[in-house]
Amino acid sequence: MNTLLQQQVTHAPTRSSLRANLRLTEVAYSDYASVAALTASFGLKSDTYADWQHLWRDNPARKQYPESPMGWVLRTEDEVVGYLGSVPHMYEYGGRPLLSASGRAWVVTEQHRGSALLLVAKFLTQKNVDLFLNTSANSRSFRVLEAFGMTRVPAGHWDERTVWITQPAKMLARRLRGKGVPASRALGRLLAPPLVLRSGLRNLHRARFHGLEIERSGAFDHRFDDFWNEVRTRSPRLLAVRTREVLEWQFKAPLLSR
């Protein structure tokens, strides 16, 4: 996959496409405030500085591959006008370790949109990356990535949305309000308990049917490493590394909030 993408990127825009007042540089920790302001201006959720540090500094893949870039920014003399993050992840295929890079928050101000493709080209021409992934591409960015030679992962229903309802009362109230039903909030609270009960009974039946027991855990312990080692020795397949260290990094916020 890396070879295919590298071949496609040879036709990508070059640094000569940069406007005279723009520079393309690798992201540094000191760029946090500028990147946060830029992404927020596009309606994206901005990380706190602690989250920003955790994403890069505590990333197990970046500890193993310290040369992995954090991404790139387009900047004028006065401000950052474009950004594309690159988050490294560890994968395995048949026991062989692979380094993956995932794109993050591709944003460029309208007046500098003509140089936006330089960020993608830089992302796809990283050295030592085996697999390029974008798990949050939308209908607009996918067209651009497709032009660079990226293809959809051959799994899943791309025209359907899977929903896990965690707040049934609010979900029902929103649906009822959308249909113009009066007192939607009160009705949502009234109708939610039967929905929760039905879902719980269904899941309980499935667990019993498969001979499983559900146990709540507030942390990742040695059992997760044991399970990971068991899974990775099965038939060859592409697997995202899921050691206890990686899981604790990935789910730090939910663990802290219990």
C-alpha positions as a Markdown table, in Angstrom:
| # | Residue | x | y | z |
|---|---|---|---|---|
| 1 | Met | 0.0 | 0.0 | 0.0 |
| 2 | Asn | 2.8 | 2.4 | 0.8 |
| 3 | Thr | 4.4 | 1.8 | -2.6 |
| 4 | Leu | 1.1 | 2.5 | -4.4 |
| 5 | Leu | 0.5 | 5.7 | -2.5 |
| 6 | Gln | 4.1 | 6.9 | -3.1 |
| 7 | Gln | 3.7 | 6.3 | -6.8 |
| 8 | Gln | 0.5 | 8.3 | -6.9 |
| 9 | Val | 2.0 | 11.2 | -4.9 |
| 10 | Thr | 4.7 | 11.8 | -7.5 |
| 11 | His | 2.1 | 13.8 | -9.4 |
| 12 | Ala | 1.1 | 15.8 | -6.4 |
| 13 | Pro | 1.7 | 19.6 | -6.0 |
| 14 | Thr | 5.2 | 20.6 | -5.1 |
| 15 | Arg | 6.7 | 23.3 | -2.9 |
| 16 | Ser | 6.8 | 25.5 | -5.9 |
| 17 | Ser | 3.0 | 25.7 | -5.6 |
| 18 | Leu | 3.4 | 27.6 | -2.3 |
| 19 | Arg | 2.5 | 31.3 | -2.5 |
| 20 | Ala | 5.5 | 33.5 | -1.9 |
| 21 | Asn | 4.4 | 34.5 | 1.7 |
| 22 | Leu | 3.7 | 30.9 | 2.8 |
| 23 | Arg | 6.0 | 28.3 | 4.5 |
| 24 | Leu | 5.3 | 24.6 | 5.0 |
| 25 | Thr | 6.8 | 23.4 | 8.3 |
| 26 | Glu | 6.6 | 20.4 | 10.6 |
| 27 | Val | 4.3 | 20.8 | 13.6 |
| 28 | Ala | 5.9 | 21.5 | 16.9 |
| 29 | Tyr | 4.5 | 21.6 | 20.5 |
| 30 | Ser | 4.8 | 25.4 | 20.4 |
| 31 | Asp | 2.2 | 25.5 | 17.6 |
| 32 | Tyr | -0.6 | 24.4 | 19.9 |
| 33 | Ala | -2.3 | 27.7 | 20.4 |
| 34 | Ser | -2.3 | 28.6 | 16.7 |
| 35 | Val | -3.6 | 25.1 | 15.6 |
| 36 | Ala | -6.2 | 25.1 | 18.3 |
| 37 | Ala | -7.5 | 28.5 | 17.2 |
| 38 | Leu | -7.5 | 27.5 | 13.5 |
| 39 | Thr | -9.4 | 24.2 | 14.1 |
| 40 | Ala | -11.9 | 25.9 | 16.4 |
| 41 | Ser | -12.6 | 28.5 | 13.6 |
| 42 | Phe | -13.8 | 25.6 | 11.5 |
| 43 | Gly | -16.1 | 24.3 | 14.2 |
| 44 | Leu | -13.8 | 21.4 | 15.2 |
| 45 | Lys | -13.3 | 20.5 | 18.9 |
| 46 | Ser | -10.0 | 21.9 | 20.1 |
| 47 | Asp | -7.7 | 19.9 | 22.4 |
| 48 | Thr | -6.6 | 21.3 | 25.7 |
| 49 | Tyr | -2.8 | 21.6 | 25.9 |
| 50 | Ala | -2.7 | 18.5 | 28.1 |
| 51 | Asp | -4.6 | 16.6 | 25.5 |
| 52 | Trp | -2.3 | 17.8 | 22.8 |
| 53 | Gln | 0.7 | 16.7 | 24.7 |
| 54 | His | -0.9 | 13.3 | 25.6 |
| 55 | Leu | -1.7 | 12.7 | 21.9 |
| 56 | Trp | 1.9 | 13.0 | 20.9 |
| 57 | Arg | 4.2 | 12.7 | 23.9 |
| 58 | Asp | 2.4 | 9.7 | 25.5 |
| 59 | Asn | 1.7 | 7.9 | 22.2 |
| 60 | Pro | 3.2 | 4.4 | 22.4 |
| 61 | Ala | 3.8 | 4.4 | 18.6 |
| 62 | Arg | 5.7 | 7.7 | 18.8 |
| 63 | Lys | 7.8 | 6.3 | 21.7 |
| 64 | Gln | 8.8 | 3.4 | 19.5 |
| 65 | Tyr | 9.2 | 5.6 | 16.3 |
| 66 | Pro | 10.3 | 9.0 | 17.7 |
| 67 | Glu | 11.1 | 10.3 | 14.2 |
| 68 | Ser | 7.3 | 10.2 | 13.4 |
| 69 | Pro | 6.1 | 13.8 | 12.6 |
| 70 | Met | 3.1 | 15.3 | 14.4 |
| 71 | Gly | 1.9 | 16.8 | 11.2 |
| 72 | Trp | 2.5 | 20.0 | 9.2 |
| 73 | Val | 1.3 | 23.6 | 9.1 |
| 74 | Leu | 1.1 | 26.3 | 6.5 |
| 75 | Arg | 2.2 | 29.6 | 7.9 |
| 76 | Thr | 2.6 | 33.2 | 6.9 |
| 77 | Glu | 4.9 | 35.6 | 8.8 |
| 78 | Asp | 2.0 | 36.3 | 11.2 |
| 79 | Glu | -0.1 | 33.2 | 11.6 |
| 80 | Val | -0.8 | 29.5 | 10.9 |
| 81 | Val | -3.3 | 29.3 | 8.1 |
| 82 | Gly | -3.3 | 25.5 | 7.4 |
| 83 | Tyr | -2.9 | 22.3 | 9.4 |
| 84 | Leu | -2.9 | 18.5 | 8.9 |
| 85 | Gly | -2.0 | 16.3 | 11.8 |
| 86 | Ser | -0.4 | 12.9 | 11.5 |
| 87 | Val | -1.0 | 10.4 | 14.3 |
| 88 | Pro | 1.2 | 7.3 | 14.3 |
| 89 | His | -0.3 | 3.9 | 15.3 |
| 90 | Met | 1.2 | 0.5 | 15.6 |
| 91 | Tyr | -0.3 | -2.4 | 13.5 |
| 92 | Glu | 0.7 | -6.0 | 12.9 |
| 93 | Tyr | 0.2 | -8.4 | 10.0 |
| 94 | Gly | 1.1 | -12.0 | 10.5 |
| 95 | Gly | 3.4 | -11.0 | 13.4 |
| 96 | Arg | 5.2 | -8.4 | 11.3 |
| 97 | Pro | 5.1 | -4.9 | 12.9 |
| 98 | Leu | 3.8 | -2.1 | 10.8 |
| 99 | Leu | 3.8 | 1.7 | 11.3 |
| 100 | Ser | 0.5 | 3.4 | 10.4 |
| 101 | Ala | -0.1 | 7.2 | 10.0 |
| 102 | Ser | -3.6 | 8.6 | 10.4 |
| 103 | Gly | -4.6 | 12.1 | 9.2 |
| 104 | Arg | -6.1 | 14.5 | 11.7 |
| 105 | Ala | -8.0 | 17.8 | 11.3 |
| 106 | Trp | -7.1 | 18.9 | 7.7 |
| 107 | Val | -8.0 | 22.6 | 7.7 |
| 108 | Val | -6.9 | 25.6 | 5.6 |
| 109 | Thr | -8.2 | 29.1 | 5.5 |
| 110 | Glu | -10.2 | 30.0 | 2.4 |
| 111 | Gln | -7.7 | 32.6 | 1.1 |
| 112 | His | -4.9 | 29.9 | 1.2 |
| 113 | Arg | -7.0 | 27.0 | 0.0 |
| 114 | Gly | -5.0 | 26.7 | -3.2 |
| 115 | Ser | -2.0 | 25.4 | -1.2 |
| 116 | Ala | -4.1 | 22.9 | 0.8 |
| 117 | Leu | -3.0 | 19.9 | -1.3 |
| 118 | Leu | 0.6 | 20.4 | -0.2 |
| 119 | Leu | -0.3 | 19.2 | 3.3 |
| 120 | Val | -1.8 | 16.0 | 1.9 |
| 121 | Ala | 1.2 | 15.4 | -0.3 |
| 122 | Lys | 3.5 | 15.9 | 2.7 |
| 123 | Phe | 1.4 | 13.4 | 4.7 |
| 124 | Leu | 1.5 | 10.7 | 2.0 |
| 125 | Thr | 5.2 | 11.0 | 1.4 |
| 126 | Gln | 6.4 | 10.4 | 4.9 |
| 127 | Lys | 9.3 | 8.0 | 5.2 |
| 128 | Asn | 9.1 | 4.6 | 6.9 |
| 129 | Val | 5.3 | 4.5 | 7.0 |
| 130 | Asp | 3.8 | 1.2 | 6.0 |
| 131 | Leu | 0.1 | 2.0 | 6.0 |
| 132 | Phe | -1.8 | 5.3 | 5.6 |
| 133 | Leu | -5.2 | 5.5 | 7.2 |
| 134 | Asn | -7.9 | 8.1 | 7.5 |
| 135 | Thr | -10.7 | 7.1 | 9.8 |
| 136 | Ser | -12.6 | 10.3 | 9.8 |
| 137 | Ala | -12.6 | 11.3 | 6.1 |
| 138 | Asn | -15.9 | 13.0 | 5.0 |
| 139 | Ser | -17.4 | 13.2 | 1.5 |
| 140 | Arg | -15.3 | 16.2 | 0.5 |
| 141 | Ser | -11.9 | 15.0 | 1.8 |
| 142 | Phe | -12.4 | 11.5 | 0.5 |
| 143 | Arg | -12.6 | 12.8 | -3.1 |
| 144 | Val | -9.2 | 14.4 | -2.6 |
| 145 | Leu | -7.6 | 11.4 | -0.9 |
| 146 | Glu | -9.0 | 9.2 | -3.7 |
| 147 | Ala | -7.3 | 11.4 | -6.2 |
| 148 | Phe | -4.0 | 10.7 | -4.4 |
| 149 | Gly | -4.5 | 7.0 | -4.8 |
| 150 | Met | -6.1 | 6.1 | -1.5 |
| 151 | Thr | -8.9 | 3.6 | -1.6 |
| 152 | Arg | -11.7 | 2.6 | 0.8 |
| 153 | Val | -11.0 | -0.2 | 3.3 |
| 154 | Pro | -13.0 | -3.2 | 1.8 |
| 155 | Ala | -15.3 | -3.6 | 4.8 |
| 156 | Gly | -18.3 | -1.9 | 6.3 |
| 157 | His | -21.4 | -0.1 | 4.9 |
| 158 | Trp | -20.2 | 3.3 | 3.9 |
| 159 | Asp | -23.7 | 4.7 | 3.2 |
| 160 | Glu | -25.1 | 3.6 | 6.6 |
| 161 | Arg | -24.5 | 4.9 | 10.1 |
| 162 | Thr | -24.3 | 2.7 | 13.1 |
| 163 | Val | -25.6 | 4.2 | 16.3 |
| 164 | Trp | -25.1 | 3.2 | 19.9 |
| 165 | Ile | -27.8 | 4.9 | 22.0 |
| 166 | Thr | -26.3 | 6.0 | 25.3 |
| 167 | Gln | -28.9 | 8.6 | 26.3 |
| 168 | Pro | -32.3 | 7.1 | 25.2 |
| 169 | Ala | -34.4 | 9.8 | 26.8 |
| 170 | Lys | -32.6 | 12.6 | 24.9 |
| 171 | Met | -32.6 | 10.6 | 21.7 |
| 172 | Leu | -36.4 | 10.0 | 21.9 |
| 173 | Ala | -37.1 | 13.6 | 22.8 |
| 174 | Arg | -35.1 | 14.8 | 19.8 |
| 175 | Arg | -36.9 | 12.4 | 17.4 |
| 176 | Leu | -40.3 | 13.4 | 18.8 |
| 177 | Arg | -39.4 | 17.1 | 18.6 |
| 178 | Gly | -38.4 | 16.6 | 15.0 |
| 179 | Lys | -41.8 | 15.2 | 14.2 |
| 180 | Gly | -43.5 | 18.2 | 15.9 |
| 181 | Val | -44.8 | 16.2 | 18.8 |
| 182 | Pro | -45.6 | 18.5 | 21.8 |
| 183 | Ala | -44.1 | 17.8 | 25.3 |
| 184 | Ser | -41.3 | 15.8 | 23.6 |
| 185 | Arg | -39.0 | 16.0 | 26.5 |
| 186 | Ala | -41.5 | 14.6 | 29.0 |
| 187 | Leu | -42.5 | 11.9 | 26.5 |
| 188 | Gly | -38.9 | 11.0 | 25.9 |
| 189 | Arg | -38.4 | 10.4 | 29.7 |
| 190 | Leu | -41.6 | 8.4 | 29.8 |
| 191 | Leu | -40.7 | 6.1 | 26.9 |
| 192 | Ala | -37.0 | 5.7 | 27.6 |
| 193 | Pro | -37.3 | 3.0 | 30.4 |
| 194 | Pro | -39.0 | 0.4 | 28.3 |
| 195 | Leu | -36.4 | 1.0 | 25.5 |
| 196 | Val | -33.6 | 0.5 | 28.0 |
| 197 | Leu | -35.2 | -2.6 | 29.5 |
| 198 | Arg | -35.7 | -4.1 | 26.1 |
| 199 | Ser | -32.1 | -3.4 | 25.0 |
| 200 | Gly | -30.8 | -4.8 | 28.3 |
| 201 | Leu | -32.8 | -8.0 | 28.1 |
| 202 | Arg | -31.7 | -8.5 | 24.5 |
| 203 | Asn | -28.0 | -8.1 | 25.4 |
| 204 | Leu | -28.4 | -10.4 | 28.4 |
| 205 | His | -29.9 | -13.1 | 26.2 |
| 206 | Arg | -27.1 | -12.8 | 23.7 |
| 207 | Ala | -24.5 | -13.1 | 26.4 |
| 208 | Arg | -26.1 | -16.1 | 28.0 |
| 209 | Phe | -26.7 | -17.7 | 24.6 |
| 210 | His | -23.0 | -17.6 | 23.9 |
| 211 | Gly | -22.0 | -18.7 | 27.4 |
| 212 | Leu | -20.5 | -15.4 | 28.3 |
| 213 | Glu | -20.4 | -13.4 | 31.5 |
| 214 | Ile | -20.1 | -9.6 | 31.5 |
| 215 | Glu | -17.8 | -8.1 | 34.1 |
| 216 | Arg | -17.3 | -4.4 | 34.6 |
| 217 | Ser | -13.7 | -3.2 | 34.8 |
| 218 | Gly | -12.4 | 0.2 | 35.7 |
| 219 | Ala | -8.9 | -0.4 | 34.3 |
| 220 | Phe | -6.9 | -2.4 | 31.8 |
| 221 | Asp | -5.0 | -5.2 | 33.6 |
| 222 | His | -2.8 | -8.1 | 32.6 |
| 223 | Arg | -5.8 | -10.0 | 31.1 |
| 224 | Phe | -5.9 | -7.5 | 28.2 |
| 225 | Asp | -2.3 | -8.3 | 27.4 |
| 226 | Asp | -3.0 | -12.0 | 27.6 |
| 227 | Phe | -6.0 | -11.6 | 25.3 |
| 228 | Trp | -4.0 | -9.5 | 22.8 |
| 229 | Asn | -1.2 | -12.2 | 22.7 |
| 230 | Glu | -3.9 | -14.8 | 22.0 |
| 231 | Val | -5.5 | -12.9 | 19.2 |
| 232 | Arg | -2.3 | -11.9 | 17.4 |
| 233 | Thr | -1.2 | -15.6 | 17.1 |
| 234 | Arg | -4.3 | -16.6 | 15.2 |
| 235 | Ser | -4.6 | -16.6 | 11.4 |
| 236 | Pro | -2.8 | -13.7 | 9.7 |
| 237 | Arg | -4.8 | -10.5 | 9.5 |
| 238 | Leu | -4.2 | -6.8 | 9.8 |
| 239 | Leu | -4.5 | -5.9 | 13.5 |
| 240 | Ala | -4.2 | -2.6 | 15.3 |
| 241 | Val | -1.9 | -3.2 | 18.3 |
| 242 | Arg | -4.0 | -3.4 | 21.5 |
| 243 | Thr | -1.6 | -3.9 | 24.3 |
| 244 | Arg | -2.5 | -2.6 | 27.8 |
| 245 | Glu | -0.2 | 0.4 | 27.2 |
| 246 | Val | -1.9 | 1.3 | 23.9 |
| 247 | Leu | -5.4 | 0.9 | 25.4 |
| 248 | Glu | -4.5 | 3.1 | 28.4 |
| 249 | Trp | -3.2 | 5.8 | 26.1 |
| 250 | Gln | -6.2 | 5.5 | 23.7 |
| 251 | Phe | -8.8 | 5.6 | 26.5 |
| 252 | Lys | -7.2 | 7.9 | 29.0 |
| 253 | Ala | -10.0 | 10.4 | 29.2 |
| 254 | Pro | -12.8 | 7.8 | 29.6 |
| 255 | Leu | -10.8 | 6.0 | 32.3 |
| 256 | Leu | -10.3 | 9.2 | 34.3 |
| 257 | Ser | -14.0 | 10.1 | 34.1 |
| 258 | Arg | -14.9 | 6.5 | 34.9 |
